Amino acid sequence: MQTVDGVLDLEQTEKLFEFLKGGDPPDGITLSRRPRKMTPDQAFGLIYVLQEAFHVVHDTIEMCCYCGYLFDTDSAGHIAEDGKYFCDGCSHNCRCKDCNAEYIR
């Protein structure tokens, strides 16, 4: 996996996310034993730790609370007043009291 400045971008993080949920390992990686399959919330919890504690994943990558899709808040998505993140495709499901909610752009 190539990185820019040692930090995973959205596409790379999506590959990691899928692997953690039981998908195929990244190209060029062979494992004699597969790790346990994680739930989406568990997988994103690990990604969050990699973001905040180790700075290995860009901290602008979030998981939509509605569909579970990963997106980069620098270019897409919406954050509700309660701090929940919605991807562009699910932002209509936000129930902010004044949901003219500000889009993250």
C-alpha positions as CSV (number, residue, x, y, z in Angstrom):
1,M,0.0,0.0,0.0
2,Q,1.5,3.3,-1.1
3,T,1.0,6.2,1.3
4,V,1.5,10.0,1.0
5,D,3.6,11.2,3.9
6,G,3.1,7.8,5.6
7,V,-0.7,8.5,6.0
8,L,-3.4,6.4,4.4
9,D,-5.8,8.2,2.1
10,L,-9.5,7.4,1.7
11,E,-9.0,4.7,-0.9
12,Q,-6.3,2.9,1.1
13,T,-8.4,3.3,4.3
14,E,-11.4,1.7,2.5
15,K,-9.2,-1.3,1.6
16,L,-8.1,-1.6,5.2
17,F,-11.7,-1.3,6.4
18,E,-12.9,-4.1,4.0
19,F,-10.0,-6.3,5.1
20,L,-10.8,-5.8,8.7
21,K,-14.4,-6.8,8.0
22,G,-13.2,-10.1,6.4
23,G,-12.3,-9.1,2.9
24,D,-9.2,-9.9,1.0
25,P,-5.8,-8.7,2.2
26,P,-4.1,-5.9,0.3
27,D,-2.3,-6.8,-2.9
28,G,1.0,-8.5,-2.4
29,I,0.1,-9.7,1.2
30,T,-0.2,-13.4,1.9
31,L,-1.4,-14.5,5.3
32,S,-1.1,-18.1,6.7
33,R,-3.9,-17.3,9.1
34,R,-6.7,-14.8,8.5
35,P,-7.6,-12.4,11.4
36,R,-11.0,-12.5,12.9
37,K,-13.7,-10.7,11.0
38,M,-14.7,-7.4,12.6
39,T,-18.0,-5.7,12.5
40,P,-18.1,-2.4,10.7
41,D,-18.1,-0.5,14.1
42,Q,-15.2,-2.5,15.4
43,A,-13.2,-2.0,12.2
44,F,-13.9,1.8,12.2
45,G,-13.0,1.8,15.9
46,L,-9.5,0.5,15.0
47,I,-9.3,3.0,12.2
48,Y,-10.2,5.8,14.6
49,V,-7.3,4.7,16.9
50,L,-4.9,4.7,13.9
51,Q,-6.1,8.3,13.1
52,E,-6.0,9.8,16.6
53,A,-3.2,8.0,18.4
54,F,-0.8,6.9,15.6
55,H,-1.7,9.4,12.8
56,V,-1.5,6.7,10.2
57,V,-4.9,7.5,8.7
58,H,-6.1,11.0,7.7
59,D,-8.3,12.4,10.5
60,T,-10.8,13.6,7.9
61,I,-12.0,10.1,7.1
62,E,-15.3,9.3,8.8
63,M,-17.9,6.6,8.6
64,C,-21.5,7.5,7.8
65,C,-23.7,6.7,10.8
66,Y,-26.6,5.8,8.4
67,C,-25.1,3.5,5.8
68,G,-21.5,2.8,7.1
69,Y,-19.8,4.2,4.0
70,L,-16.4,5.8,4.5
71,F,-15.9,9.3,3.2
72,D,-13.5,12.2,3.4
73,T,-15.0,15.2,5.2
74,D,-12.6,17.5,3.3
75,S,-14.6,16.9,0.1
76,A,-18.0,15.3,1.1
77,G,-20.5,14.7,3.8
78,H,-22.4,16.4,6.5
79,I,-22.0,16.7,10.2
80,A,-25.2,16.9,12.3
81,E,-25.5,19.1,15.4
82,D,-25.2,16.0,17.6
83,G,-21.8,15.1,16.0
84,K,-23.0,12.3,13.8
85,Y,-21.5,12.1,10.3
86,F,-23.5,11.5,7.1
87,C,-22.1,10.8,3.6
88,D,-23.6,12.8,0.8
89,G,-25.9,10.0,-0.2
90,C,-27.5,9.8,3.3
91,S,-27.5,13.5,4.3
92,H,-31.2,13.6,3.6
93,N,-31.7,11.2,6.6
94,C,-30.2,13.7,9.0
95,R,-32.8,14.9,11.5
96,C,-31.1,18.1,12.7
97,K,-33.7,20.5,14.2
98,D,-32.8,23.0,11.5
99,C,-31.4,20.7,8.9
100,N,-30.2,23.3,6.6
101,A,-27.2,21.7,8.2
102,E,-23.9,22.9,7.1
103,Y,-22.2,20.7,4.6
104,I,-18.5,20.0,5.1
105,R,-16.8,21.3,2.0
